[in-house]
């Protein structure tokens, strides 16, 4: 469970410190009419959502292990 928790924490750090600033930058450029920025924004946003879904799955797995593990 520790490994899954560390991966979830790493995913959070990547999202907050790497992806979110870049997503915001490219979103602003997209709103200014930059077509290339729109594509990059979409890819970065997709990566962010994929990380979130992986974090959710990992967290639910850990909760399930604790709830349904034999005592």
Beta strands, then each sheet from edge to edge (+ up, - down):
end
